[in-house]
Amino acid sequence: MPRKNTRNTKGKIISAAWKLFYENGYDGTTIEDIIDASGTSRGSFYHYFDGKDALLGTLAYVFDEKYEALRDTLDPAWNAVDKLIYLNHELFLMIEDSISRELLSGLLSTQLQAQGGKHLLDRSRTYFRILREIIAEGLSKKELRTDCTASEIIKAYAMWERA
């Protein structure tokens, strides 16, 4: 029997939930709405999430899905700074178009303080992997200042980006 793509099922639920949170507000979205919009089952929903509140912890997942898609659109001819500006610009456009400001402002503080699991400061996220690649390339091509380590630049950039 073929195995289901669990990332795809979980991703469908997360994507549907955030779309509905944006359109209807968090309080105006029910679990049934999310199940219907994701085309999944109640069992699948509860396999991945204890309830609607658990979806609030998936903000990093939403951002990383966008970064993964953007990675494929980076022009190899761009320098490191242009790549970082492009990623930043495109992510903020996505946020503006798909995440309500009220929900985002409430979540950012909890995500920036979160421990364990996947949260915005988790260094194993796709976001940080892409940053490491771009920064390392920029340093090797001398496109970035060389008196700082890649880790120092990544830390500074990640904080600047959220300011």
N, C-alpha and C positions, 0 to 999 in steps of 0.2 A: 504494500500500500504506500503510495507516495506521501512524503511528509509535507505538511503545510509550511508555507513560508511565514514563520512566526513574526519576523521583523515586519513583514508586509501587513499582517493582521494588526499588530500593535500599532504600526504606523498609520494604518487606515483609521483606527479609533482615535489616535492622537490628532491627526489632521482634521478629521470631522469635528472633534470636540472644539478645537481652537477656532475653526471656521464658524461654528455655531456660537461660541462665546463672543466672537466679534460681532456677529449679526444680531444675536438675541440677548447678549449680556450673559454673564455667568449664571445669575439667578433665574434668567428666562430660559435656560437650557436644561432639559431633563436627560437622564440616562437613556430613556427610550429614544429621545431625539438623536442622541449620539449613536446609538445602535442602528437606528434606521439610516442615518446619513452615512455611516461607515459601511453599511452592507454586511455587518457581522452579526453574531448572535449574542444573546445575553450571557451565555456561558463563556464565550470568548472575552467579552468585556470584563467579567468578573475573574477570569483567569489572570488577566493582566493588572486589573485595578480593583481596589477595595470599594471604590465609589467615585463619585464625581470629583470630590476634593483631591483624590490621588492624582488626577490629571493636572492639577496645578503645578505639580513637581516635574512636569515634562517640558518646561520652557526650554531647557538646554537641548532637549531632543529636537524640538521645533527649529531652533536656531541652527543646530548641527545639520539637519536635513537641508536647510537652505545653503549652508556653507559647502556641503557636499555637492550640491547642484552647481554652485558658483565656481567651484574648483575647476570643473570641466570647461568653463567659459573664459578662464584666464588666458590672455594672450601671452605666449612664451616670450614675445619680443618686449613686453612691458618690463620696466625695472621694478625692483621690490617696492618702492614707495607707491608707484602707480597701482600695483596689485593690491596693496593694503588699502589704498583709498577706494578702489573699486569695490572690494569686499565690504568695506564699511558702508559705503553709499548704498549698495544693493541690499544689504541687510536692513538698514534703516528704512528703505523704501518698503520692504516686506513688512516690517513692524508697523509702519504707518498705515499700510493697507489691510492688515489682517489681525492686529492685536489692539484691543481698546486700551486707551491710555490709562483708564482707571484700573483695569485689571493688571496691566503691565507695571504700573507704579507700585501696586501692592505686592506684586510677586518679586520684583527685583530685590527688594530688601531681604526677603526670606531666602531667595536663591543665592544671594551673595554671602549669606551667613550659613548656608546649609552645610552639613557635614554628612559624609557617607553618600552612597548613591550617586547618580549623575546630577550635578548641579553646575551652575555657570562657572564656578572657579575650579572645577575638576580638570586637572592638567591632562587627563587622558582623552578629553573630548576632541572631536574632529576639529573644532575651532583652533585649539592649541597645536594640533598636529600640522594644520595648514600654516599657522603662524610660524612654527619652527622651520618648515620647509622654505617659506618665503624669506624669512630672516637669515637662515643659513646661506641661501643662494645670494641674497643681497650683501652679506658680509664677504662671501668668497669673491664676488665681483666688485667689491669696494664701493657699493652703492649706498652703504650705510656706514655710520661712524664706527671705526674699528677700536676705539678706546673703551668700548663696552662689550660685554659678552652677549651671546645670543639670548641667554636667560634674562639678563638685565633689560635688554631691548624688548623682549616679549612681555615681561612684567610691566614695564613702563607703557608700552603700547596698549596692553589690555586695560590698564587703569585709565589711560587717556581716552580710549575709545568709549568708555562708560561714563566719562565725566560730562 
